[in-house]
Amino acid sequence: MDVHLWRAVEETLRIAQRDSPEPPLAGVAAELDSLDDALLAALLHDIGKGWPGDHSTVGAQLARAFCRRAQFGPRTTATV
């Protein structure tokens, strides 16, 4: 893992603060069903880099496979 992934997790935590001084971020925080799912998605968001094709499309497939292999439930898998 590189610093970028941890930075993404930190930013997700910041966005999730309901008392954020930045109104748009507070709105995003209110919509989060699960902070854990959001943090996992942040950690995996670049998992498709280095594979052939668009890294976001490939990454979505890899993240789905990871969640299933790690035995996350269908809701978490779909969210991530």
Buried (B, 14 or more C-beta within 10 A) or exposed (E): EEEEBEEBBEEBEEBBEEEBEEEEBBEBBEEBEEEEBBBBBBBBBBBBEEEEEEBEEBBBEBBBEBBEEEEBEEEBBEBB
